[in-house]
Amino acid sequence: MRNNMNQMMKQVKKMQAQMLKAQEELKEKSVEGTAGGGVVTVTVSGDKKVTDVAIKPEAVDPDDIEMLQDLVVAAMNDALNKAEELANEDLGKFAGGLPPGLL
Protein backbone atom coordinates (compact mmCIF):
# COMPACT_ATOMS: atom_id res chain seq x y z
CA MET A 1 0.00 0.00 0.00
CA ARG A 2 2.86 2.35 0.81
CA ASN A 3 4.27 1.76 -2.67
CA ASN A 4 0.95 2.76 -4.24
CA MET A 5 0.84 5.94 -2.16
CA ASN A 6 4.41 6.85 -3.14
CA GLN A 7 3.65 6.24 -6.78
CA MET A 8 0.48 8.33 -6.57
CA MET A 9 2.39 11.20 -4.96
CA LYS A 10 5.01 11.04 -7.74
CA GLN A 11 2.23 11.23 -10.33
CA VAL A 12 0.65 14.20 -8.54
CA LYS A 13 4.00 16.04 -8.44
CA LYS A 14 4.57 15.31 -12.12
CA MET A 15 1.11 16.61 -13.00
CA GLN A 16 1.67 19.73 -10.88
CA ALA A 17 4.90 20.43 -12.77
CA GLN A 18 3.13 19.94 -16.10
CA MET A 19 0.31 22.21 -14.99
CA LEU A 20 2.75 24.95 -13.95
CA LYS A 21 4.41 24.68 -17.35
CA ALA A 22 1.01 24.92 -19.08
CA GLN A 23 0.16 27.99 -16.98
CA GLU A 24 3.41 29.65 -18.07
CA GLU A 25 2.70 28.78 -21.70
CA LEU A 26 -0.75 30.39 -21.39
CA LYS A 27 0.96 33.73 -20.77
CA GLU A 28 2.44 33.49 -24.28
CA LYS A 29 -0.91 32.86 -25.97
CA SER A 30 -3.50 35.49 -26.79
CA VAL A 31 -7.09 35.80 -27.92
CA GLU A 32 -9.06 38.66 -29.42
CA GLY A 33 -12.52 39.86 -28.56
CA THR A 34 -14.45 42.16 -30.85
CA ALA A 35 -17.56 44.29 -30.81
CA GLY A 36 -19.48 46.42 -33.26
CA GLY A 37 -18.56 44.26 -36.23
CA GLY A 38 -14.86 44.59 -35.47
CA VAL A 39 -14.65 48.34 -34.87
CA VAL A 40 -13.34 47.61 -31.37
CA THR A 41 -10.85 44.80 -30.76
CA VAL A 42 -9.37 43.82 -27.42
CA THR A 43 -6.44 41.40 -27.12
CA VAL A 44 -6.04 39.41 -23.92
CA SER A 45 -3.26 37.03 -22.94
CA GLY A 46 -4.03 33.48 -21.88
CA ASP A 47 -3.56 34.52 -18.27
CA LYS A 48 -6.29 37.17 -18.70
CA LYS A 49 -4.21 40.33 -18.99
CA VAL A 50 -5.40 42.96 -21.49
CA THR A 51 -2.49 43.53 -23.87
CA ASP A 52 -4.04 45.72 -26.57
CA VAL A 53 -7.13 47.75 -27.41
CA ALA A 54 -7.74 48.81 -31.02
CA ILE A 55 -10.51 51.25 -31.94
CA LYS A 56 -11.25 52.09 -35.56
CA PRO A 57 -11.99 55.77 -36.29
CA GLU A 58 -15.57 55.01 -37.34
CA ALA A 59 -16.29 53.85 -33.77
CA VAL A 60 -15.59 57.32 -32.42
CA ASP A 61 -18.60 59.61 -32.35
CA PRO A 62 -18.05 62.60 -30.05
CA ASP A 63 -21.82 62.88 -29.63
CA ASP A 64 -22.16 59.25 -28.50
CA ILE A 65 -19.29 58.39 -26.16
CA GLU A 66 -21.52 55.90 -24.32
CA MET A 67 -21.72 53.72 -27.43
CA LEU A 68 -17.93 53.56 -27.65
CA GLN A 69 -17.71 52.71 -23.97
CA ASP A 70 -20.26 49.93 -24.45
CA LEU A 71 -18.30 48.57 -27.41
CA VAL A 72 -15.06 48.51 -25.41
CA VAL A 73 -16.77 46.69 -22.53
CA ALA A 74 -18.36 44.18 -24.92
CA ALA A 75 -15.04 43.51 -26.69
CA MET A 76 -13.24 43.08 -23.36
CA ASN A 77 -15.87 40.63 -22.11
CA ASP A 78 -15.66 38.70 -25.38
CA ALA A 79 -11.87 38.47 -25.11
CA LEU A 80 -11.97 37.49 -21.43
CA ASN A 81 -14.50 34.75 -22.16
CA LYS A 82 -12.23 33.41 -24.91
CA ALA A 83 -9.23 33.54 -22.55
CA GLU A 84 -11.23 31.56 -19.98
CA GLU A 85 -12.09 28.95 -22.63
CA LEU A 86 -8.43 28.75 -23.65
CA ALA A 87 -7.34 28.25 -20.04
CA ASN A 88 -9.99 25.58 -19.53
CA GLU A 89 -8.79 23.75 -22.62
CA ASP A 90 -5.12 23.96 -21.68
CA LEU A 91 -5.45 23.29 -17.95
CA GLY A 92 -8.63 21.22 -17.75
CA LYS A 93 -6.84 18.07 -18.84
CA PHE A 94 -4.86 18.10 -15.59
CA ALA A 95 -7.91 18.14 -13.34
CA GLY A 96 -9.51 14.97 -14.69
CA GLY A 97 -9.31 12.02 -12.36
CA LEU A 98 -7.80 13.78 -9.36
CA PRO A 99 -9.62 14.52 -6.14
CA PRO A 100 -10.44 18.24 -5.66
CA GLY A 101 -7.72 20.27 -3.98
CA LEU A 102 -4.76 18.16 -5.06
CA LEU A 103 -3.63 20.57 -7.78
C-alpha positions in Angstrom: 0.0 0.0 0.0 2.9 2.4 0.8 4.3 1.8 -2.7 0.9 2.8 -4.2 0.8 5.9 -2.2 4.4 6.9 -3.1 3.6 6.2 -6.8 0.5 8.3 -6.6 2.4 11.2 -5.0 5.0 11.0 -7.7 2.2 11.2 -10.3 0.7 14.2 -8.5 4.0 16.0 -8.4 4.6 15.3 -12.1 1.1 16.6 -13.0 1.7 19.7 -10.9 4.9 20.4 -12.8 3.1 19.9 -16.1 0.3 22.2 -15.0 2.7 25.0 -13.9 4.4 24.7 -17.3 1.0 24.9 -19.1 0.2 28.0 -17.0 3.4 29.6 -18.1 2.7 28.8 -21.7 -0.8 30.4 -21.4 1.0 33.7 -20.8 2.4 33.5 -24.3 -0.9 32.9 -26.0 -3.5 35.5 -26.8 -7.1 35.8 -27.9 -9.1 38.7 -29.4 -12.5 39.9 -28.6 -14.5 42.2 -30.8 -17.6 44.3 -30.8 -19.5 46.4 -33.3 -18.6 44.3 -36.2 -14.9 44.6 -35.5 -14.6 48.3 -34.9 -13.3 47.6 -31.4 -10.9 44.8 -30.8 -9.4 43.8 -27.4 -6.4 41.4 -27.1 -6.0 39.4 -23.9 -3.3 37.0 -22.9 -4.0 33.5 -21.9 -3.6 34.5 -18.3 -6.3 37.2 -18.7 -4.2 40.3 -19.0 -5.4 43.0 -21.5 -2.5 43.5 -23.9 -4.0 45.7 -26.6 -7.1 47.7 -27.4 -7.7 48.8 -31.0 -10.5 51.2 -31.9 -11.3 52.1 -35.6 -12.0 55.8 -36.3 -15.6 55.0 -37.3 -16.3 53.8 -33.8 -15.6 57.3 -32.4 -18.6 59.6 -32.3 -18.0 62.6 -30.0 -21.8 62.9 -29.6 -22.2 59.2 -28.5 -19.3 58.4 -26.2 -21.5 55.9 -24.3 -21.7 53.7 -27.4 -17.9 53.6 -27.7 -17.7 52.7 -24.0 -20.3 49.9 -24.4 -18.3 48.6 -27.4 -15.1 48.5 -25.4 -16.8 46.7 -22.5 -18.4 44.2 -24.9 -15.0 43.5 -26.7 -13.2 43.1 -23.4 -15.9 40.6 -22.1 -15.7 38.7 -25.4 -11.9 38.5 -25.1 -12.0 37.5 -21.4 -14.5 34.7 -22.2 -12.2 33.4 -24.9 -9.2 33.5 -22.6 -11.2 31.6 -20.0 -12.1 28.9 -22.6 -8.4 28.7 -23.6 -7.3 28.3 -20.0 -10.0 25.6 -19.5 -8.8 23.7 -22.6 -5.1 24.0 -21.7 -5.5 23.3 -17.9 -8.6 21.2 -17.8 -6.8 18.1 -18.8 -4.9 18.1 -15.6 -7.9 18.1 -13.3 -9.5 15.0 -14.7 -9.3 12.0 -12.4 -7.8 13.8 -9.4 -9.6 14.5 -6.1 -10.4 18.2 -5.7 -7.7 20.3 -4.0 -4.8 18.2 -5.1 -3.6 20.6 -7.8 
